[in-house]
Amino acid sequence: LCWSFFARSIAASFLTLVGVGLVLAHGGGMRWRPFFRRLGTIAGAALAITLATGVVFPETYITFGILHCIAAASVLALPFLRAPLGLVVPAAGLSLAAPGLLASPVFDAPGLRWTGLGTVPPATNDWVPVLPWIGWVLIGVAVARLGLPRIGPGVHRWAPTGAVARALTWMGRHSLPIYLLHQPPIFGLLLLAAQVAGPDDTAERGPFLRACEASCRETGRGGD
């Protein structure tokens, strides 16, 4: 549960920053060439992730992960850069609530799963559908649109000072290659650790024992 919350909080922070970045880049007017260049880069990386995981993890390959969601949300959020804030905030709330309100087996079809309105999550190593996650992008849009006028135009002229600030700025500007390159070493280390540690008998027995207890309760024989 803790790891699930941790992973979701990281994804939410990523997507909130996507919304903030859209306002910083295009809040004063759309710069279409940089937008399409960035979109093409992210979409290409998402496709590469799908192809690579299809080879390495054919049964649980990534069909719509965080990069796919960022690419789609970057397009879908564009109208909200100019929409009244009184519309942006409710749209964010509705997006976050949509899977609980509008879920239907109709959206379990392979071509509609990306919406996030299906009832059965697919077997995949990374699942970040448009709904509810675009809600966090819209939250980022709202926060940036509310905050930037109070910060003033100087925010665009800010420059890092000091080694730490420059390093963090560099990592922020190269977050995509860092994201793509950090995963193979981590998977490799985890695979090596699993080979060294061997199978965990306790972990393997857990699902079996829980299934037995559930079966006993259903048949009225108790769980002892």
N, C-alpha and C positions, 0 to 999 in steps of 0.2 A: 504493500500500500504506500509506504514512504517513497519507494523508488518510482512508483507510478506518478505520485504527486510531484516529485522532483522533475521527472521527465516532462510532465505537462506544464509545469511552471516555466521551464526553460523554453519550450515551444511557444508558450504565451508571450514570453518576453521577446523572443525573436520576432514574432508577428506584430507585436505592439511597435517595435522599432521599425518594422517595414512601413507602418502607417506614418510614424514620425518622419521617416526618411522621404516618403512621398511628398509630404507637406514641405519639407526643407528644400527638396529638389524642384518641385513644380507648383508650390503654393502661390508664387507670384506670376505664374503663367507656364503652360506646358512647354517643356523642352523635348520635343518628340524624338529627335535623333538620339540623345543620351538615353531616353526612356526605352526605345526599342533595342538599343545596344545592350542595355542592362537586362531587359526581358529576354532577349535571345540567349544571353550568357546563362541566365538562371534556368531557362527552359532546356537548353542544351545539357547543362549539368544534371538536371532532373532526369532527362532521357538516358544519360550515361549511367546514373545510379540504377535505373530500372534495368538496363541491359546487363550491367555488372552483377547485380544481385540475382538476375534471372539465371546467370551462369553458376554463381556460387551457392545461392539458396533457391533452387528452382521451385520448391514447394511453398516458400514464404517470401518470394521476391517482392520488392517495393513497387507498388502500382501508383500510389498517390501519397508520397511522403511530404516532409516539410518543404523541400524545394519545389515540388509540384504545387503545393498550396501557396507558397510565396508568389510563384509566377501567375497563378490564376487570380489570387487576391489583388495583385498589383494592377491588374486590368479592371477587375470588378469594383475596386475602390475608387477609381478615377472620378466618377460622377460626384463622390462625396467630398472631393477637394473644393468644390464650389457650392455644394448644397448647403442650405441653412443648418447651423449647428443643432437647431431644434429637430431636424430630421436625422442627422448623423447619430446622435446619442440613442434615440429609440431604435434605429436600425441596428446598432451594435447590440443592444439588449435583445432584440428579436432574433438576431443571428445566433447569439449564445443559447437562447431558449429553444430555437427551432427544432433540433433533434428530438427534444422531449415532447414537442407539441405536434409535429407534422410527420413523424416517422411512419413509414408505410412499407410493406413488402414489395410494393411496386419499385422502390428505389434499390432493392437488392439486385436488380439486373446489372450485369457487368458494366454496361454503358452509363449507368446512373449512380453507381456507388460513390463516385467522387463528390456527389452533393452532400453526403453525410446524413442523409435522411433514411437510409436503410435500417432494417431491424436486426441484421446479422453482420457484425464486423467481419471483414475478410481476413483470412490467415496471411498476415504480412508482417515484415519486420519493422515497418514504420507506417503509421496510418494517421494522416492529418487531412481529413476531408475539408471541403470549403466551409461547410457548416458543422460545428459552430465556430470554427477557427477564424473565419473572416471577421467575426465580431471583435477579436483582439486587434486586428488591423484597423478597424473603424474606431476603436478606442484610442489607438495611437494617433489617428487622424484628428480626432476631437481634442486630445490632450495637446497636440502640437498647435492646432489652430487657436486654442484658448491661451496657450502659454507664450507663443512667439510674440504676439503684440506687447506682452508685458515685459519680455526680455529686451526687445528692441532690435533694430537692424544690426547691431554689433555682433550678434551671434554668428552671422555669416562671415565676419572678418576674424573670428577667433582663431588663434594659432597655438599649438601646444608649446609649453616651455618646460624644460627638464627632461631627463632621459625617460622616466617612467611615463609621462604624458605622451611623449613622442612614440614610445613603444606601443602604448595602448592605441594611439591614433593609427599607427601603421597596421596593427592587427585589425582594427575596425575597417580600414579601407581594403584589407585583403582577407576579409572573413570567409568568403566563398572558397578560395583555394585552401585555407586553413581547415575549413570544415571537411572538404573532400579528402585532404591528405592525412587528417588525424585518424580516420577510421580504420584503414588497413593495418597500421601498427597495433591499434587497440584490439582488433579482432585476432591478430596474430598472437598477441600476448595472452589473450583469454584462451585461445585454442591451446597454446603451449601450457598454460596453467592447468587446463582441464586434462591434458595428457599426463602431466606430472602428478596431479592429485588423484587421478583415477575417478571412477564413478562413486557417487555419494549414495550409499545404500539407504540411508535414512530418507533422503529426498525422493528416492525411487519408491520406497514403501508408502510414503505419505498419501499420494493419490489413490493407491490401492486400498489402504485402510479407510480412507474417507468414503470411497465407493461402497465398501463393505458395510460401514456403519449406516450409510443412507439406505442401503438395501434392507438391512435388518429393521430399521425404523419403519420403513414402508410396509414390511410384512408383519409388523407387530411383535418382533422377537427381541426388541431392545437393541442397544448398541454395545453391549459388553462382550 
